[in-house]
Amino acid sequence: MLAGLVAIATIGAASPAQALELGSGYDVSYPQCGATLPTDGAFEIVGINGGLVFSENTCLDEQLTWAGGTSAQLYINTGNLGPTSSFWPTGQNSPRVCSAETPDSTGCAFNYGYNAAKDSYQRVQAAYTRLGLTKSPAQTTWWLDVETSNSWRGSLWVESTPALTGTDSTSRNTASVSGAVHYLQSVAKITKLGIYSTPYQWGQITGSSKAFSDLVSWHALGQTDSASALAACTGFSGFTGAPIVMTQYIDADLSLDVNIRCNPAVKVITDLRYTGRTTMRAGSYGYLIANLKTESGATMANRQVTFKFAGRSYVATTNELGTASVKVKMPTTKQKYSLSVSFFSNYYLNSDVAKSTLTIY
């Protein structure tokens, strides 16, 4: 995070003159190791890594304890160094194919991001175990830290080879972020997930991708003040395409990141469609299928939808492609049946319903 660039001194609890805006909190990570941290935050966010993917914040346990254990929100570093990385997944064919013949592919980048997120999640699981925390870390809020200070493909990152520019670089970077999102949502089953960046950095890294328009934005402002952070806290759509739900500024007196929560002023428009068959044989088994996306076309993974058919309800969870399906036995009475599938909103995603008919013959 940005405060990692600021010299850190040992600090005590904030004085009344430094009192935070109501509903504000701090984020910390490895640069704050050894510091005495303030206790006046409404919430705390802890960085898992040591500034790069596949690394650890060496005082993770202490900072989790300061942040209230399972109450702490968490953020992880992201990146996409390319085939020169010692962690590059050449030969790994799941969840994407990364062949030795074409090691510089979007599939390889996807696996790299997936593996990095898996590594971070396992570090948190280990920390929870050491601290005797019995809740799953999947129950808290997670953030992907997408910053130019990490290593990515593109002309800004000389350490990344072979050199790539334009969509050759941004498509691979986007794939790496997608891999991280896939692991956290579809494997770790994290439902509260967002992205930390700035519009400029997001543009440089992903080409201003809207592939994550169902994930809320946490906007970094740099060294400024609470008034500026409040002014930026519009709640309208951020760099991902989803609402800005938090802004961050560096408090120069504390040399700490301060974060202000925003109330979403807009909702992400969802597009739910029934995509299964509309005719089935009486008494047979078949699948009810639906697809859930945002209006921008981003797939919405790990979201629950409810099918209603022939007097019964069935709950299913979308996969990484935004597809949900449930296997049901068809009625024995031959006729047309009404069918619906519904998605119920949270605080920034709108509800949606799709209706169809299924003819039993």
Stockholm file with secondary structure:
# STOCKHOLM 1.0

chainA/1-361         MLAGLVAIATIGAASPAQALELGSGYDVSYPQCGATLPTDGAFEIVGINGGLVFSENTCLDEQLTWAGGTSAQLYINTGNLGPTSSFWPTGQNSPRVCSAETPDSTGCAFNYGYNAAKDSYQRVQAAYTRLGLTKSPAQTTWWLDVETSNSWRGSLWVESTPALTGTDSTSRNTASVSGAVHYLQSVAKITKLGIYSTPYQWGQITGSSKAFSDLVSWHALGQTDSASALAACTGFSGFTGAPIVMTQYIDADLSLDVNIRCNPAVKVITDLRYTGRTTMRAGSYGYLIANLKTESGATMANRQVTFKFAGRSYVATTNELGTASVKVKMPTTKQKYSLSVSFFSNYYLNSDVAKSTLTIY
#=GR chainA/1-361 SS CGGGGSCCCCCCSCCGGGCCCTTEEEEECGGGTTCCCCSCCSCEEEECSSSSTTCCCTTHHHHHHHTTGGGCEEEEECCCCCTTSTTCCTTCCSSSCCCSSSCSSHHHHHHHHHHHHHHHHHHHHHHHHHHTCCSCGGGSCEEEECCTTSCCSSTTCTTSSSCCCHHHHHHHHHHHHHHHHHIIIIISCCCCEEEEECHHHHHHHHSSCCTTTTSEEEEEEEECCHHHHHHHCCCSBCTTSSBEEEEEEEETTTTEEEEEECCCCSCBCEEEEECSCSEECTTCEEEEEEEEEETTCCBCCSCEEEEEETTEEEEEECCTTSEEEEEEECCSSCSEEEEEEEECCCSSBCCEEEEEEEEEC
#=GC SS_cons         CGGGGSCCCCCCSCCGGGCCCTTEEEEECGGGTTCCCCSCCSCEEEECSSSSTTCCCTTHHHHHHHTTGGGCEEEEECCCCCTTSTTCCTTCCSSSCCCSSSCSSHHHHHHHHHHHHHHHHHHHHHHHHHHTCCSCGGGSCEEEECCTTSCCSSTTCTTSSSCCCHHHHHHHHHHHHHHHHHIIIIISCCCCEEEEECHHHHHHHHSSCCTTTTSEEEEEEEECCHHHHHHHCCCSBCTTSSBEEEEEEEETTTTEEEEEECCCCSCBCEEEEECSCSEECTTCEEEEEEEEEETTCCBCCSCEEEEEETTEEEEEECCTTSEEEEEEECCSSCSEEEEEEEECCCSSBCCEEEEEEEEEC
//
